[in-house]
Amino acid sequence: MKDAFGAPQSLLVLGGTSEIALATARRLIALRTRRVWLAGRPSPALDAAAVELRDRGADVRTVAFDALDTGTHEEVLGKVFAEGDIDVVLMAFGVTGDQARDEEEPTAAVRVAQTNYTGAVSAGLVCAGALQAQGHGSLVVLSSVAGERARRADFIYGSSKAGLDAFAQGLGDALQGTGVQVLIVRPGPVRTRASAGRPEQPFATTPEAVAGAIVTGLRRRSETVWVPGSLRVVMSALRHVPRPLFRRLPV
């Protein structure tokens, strides 16, 4: 349960090595979140993330979670919720893929779709049911501006995020009146260690900026946040650009 000041006391991260997720966890721990679950594939990076957050004062546990292994989601996540109420679930797993390779190798494209969409649908429904059963909590879904309109440069990734975004919107509607909040986060390109050295993209943001928007959105019980906020207006316009013209834009 949240404390007397409204700060969440517990956090479950699906995608426990995500830079955005860890930046969010740091902010929440600074706001008195005391119990953190990091769910992800076992790895030295997951262990290191747990150590860092423990050093910040949180009780941190790790759990083996594979987005692609949907048959295990109910059991794995059910055990987490059985340990006590979860105030915030952050779905931060996903892969960008490689557009050129994925077009040549359909099985690679399918892996992108299964991770970003199918895996998220499975985990999202399991967590939503658990949050509804406890009568409170927030489900934060990390979407992307790439899902707003398919681009030639990344339409496989973008289509998976479009599906995820639509799913999260519908789930939020289904949970109205239950005490459970669904917050959809739509960041622009995020500067991470993996993108270091690449050309700067328009409307690029940072994990820390996204984390700040998530914390603010949770406090305000928002349904959607854009990072940076100006993307809301930009994408509202781009959605209505005719396709022949859109193909010629440098986006």
N, C-alpha and C positions, 0 to 999 in steps of 0.2 A: 504494500500500500504506500501511497505518497505520504510524506511527512506533513507536519503541521503547516509548513510553508508551501506545500504543493509540489515539492521536488520528488521525482520518482526515486524509489529506494532500490529497485532491481531492474536489471537490463539483460536481455538476451540478444546476442548478436549472431545472426546467421551469415557467415562469411567473416570469421573472426580475425582474418589478417587484412581486411580491407582498410586502406588508409583513411577513407571517409568514416568508416565505422569506428576506428580507433580514435580519430580526432573527436568524434561525438562522445565516445566513452570517457575520454579525458575531461571534456566539458561537464558531463553529467556527474562524474566523480567529484569534480570541484564544487558541484551544487549539492553534494551530500548523497549521491547514489553510492550504496555500500556493497551491493551484491551484483556481480557481473558473470554471466555465462558467455564464453566464446565458443561458438560452434563452427567447426570447419574440419577439413581433412587434417589428420595428425601430421605435424611438421615442426621443424625447429622454429619456423617463423611464428607459428601459433603459440608455441611454448614461450618464445621471447615476448610476444605481445602480452601474455598472461603475467609474466614476471614484471614487465613495465607497469601494468595497471595495479598490480599488488603493491609495488613501491609507492604508488600514489594513494594508498590507503584502502583499496577495495578488497573484498573477499572475492577472488576470481577463480572460476573453475572452467576447465575446458571439456568439450564433449565432441566425439567424433561424429561428423555430419557430412554427408555427401549429397549435394543437390540432385545429382543424377540417380541416386538410389532411392527412388520415391517409395519403394516398398518398406523402407525402414523409418520413414519420417514419423509416423504415428508413435512408434515405440520409442525412438530416440528423443523426440521432443516431449512426448508424454512423461518420460522420466524426469525431464527438467521441470516441468510444471508440477509434478508430484512433490518436488522438493520445497515448494512454496510459491506464492503468487508472483507473477511477473508484471511489472508496471509498464515496461516498454519492450517491444520486440522490434528489432531493426533488421530488415531483410536487405543485406548489402552484398550478397554474392552475385556473381555474374562474370561473363567473359565477353570481350570485344570481338574476338576472332580476328581473322585476316581476310578481308573482303576478296582479294584476288585469288588467294588459295582456296577459300571456301566456295567460290564460284566454280572452280575446277574440281573440287572434291566435295560432292554433296554430303558425304558422311560427316565431314567437318562442319558444314553448314548446319546439319541436323543437331550436332552437339551444341552449337551456339543456341539454337532454338530450344533444345531440351533443358539446357542449364538456365537460361534467362527467363523462359516462359513456363515450360512444363514443371520444372523443379520448383519454381516460385509459386505456381498454382497449388501444388501439393503442400508445400510447407506453409503457405499463406493460409490455406483452409484449416490445416491442423492447428496453427497458432490462433487463428480467429476463433475456432471452436473452444479452445482452452481459455482464451481471454473472456469470451462470452460466458462460459461456465463460472468463472470467478467473479463476473459482474463488473469488471473494470479493466482498464489498460489501453495502451496505444500500440497500433501496428504501423510502423514506418516502412514505406515501400520505396526503395531507391530506383526510380525510373530514370529517364533521360530525355533531354530535348530532342535527341535523335529519333525518338518515337513519335514526335509530333507530325513529321512528314518525311516520307521515304526519300533519301538522297541516293544518287548513283554511287557515291563514294562509300556508303556503309549501309545499304538497304537490308542486308541480312541481319546485322545487329539491330538496326533501327526497327525492323519489323518485329523482332522479338520483344523489344522494349514497348512498342505500340500495343502488342498483345497484353503485356504485363500491366501497362498503364490502364487499359480498358478493364482488365480484370479487377485491378485495385479500386477503380471508380465504382464498379458494380458491387464489390464487396463492401465498400464504405456505405453504399445505399442500403444494402441488406442488413447492416449492423446498426442502422439508425435506431436510437431509442434503447439500445442494449447497454449503454455505458462504455462501449468500446469505440475508440477513435481510430480512423484510418487516415494517415497522413501520406500523401504522394509527394515525392521530392523530384523535381525536374531540373537537374543541373545542366549547364553547358559543358563543354569539354573540360575535364578536370586535370590540372597539372599534378602528376604523380611521379614517383621515381621511374616508373616504366616509360613515361613520356619525356623524360629529361633529354634535352638535346634536339628534340623535334621542333619544327617551326611552330610559332605561336598561332593558335587558332582564334578566330573572333569569339568574343564572349567567354573566353577561358576563365576558369575559377580555380579555387584551391580546396583541398579537403577541409581545411580549417573554416573557410567561408561556408561550405556546405553544412558542416557541423553546427555552425552558429545559426544557420537558417533552420536546421532541424530542431534545435533547442527552442528557438523562438516559436516555431510552428507548434511544438508540443505545448508550450505555455499558453498559446492563444487558441489551442484546439482547432487549428486550421485544417482544411481538407487538402490544400495544395500549396506548395511553395516552389518558386522558381529561383534559381541561383545562376547569375545575378538576377535581381528582380526585373530588370529591363527586358529580359527575354520574354516575359509574358506579352508585352506589346509587340515585340518583333515577330514572335511566332503567330500572334493573332493576324498580323498582316500577311506573313508568308503562307499561311494556310489557304489564303484565297488567291494567290498568284496562279494564273493559268499554267498548266503543265509545260507547254512549249517554251514559255518565258522562264519558268522555274528551272528548266534543264540548263539554261544558259547562265544562271546566277552562280557566282563564286562561293557557294555554300557547301 
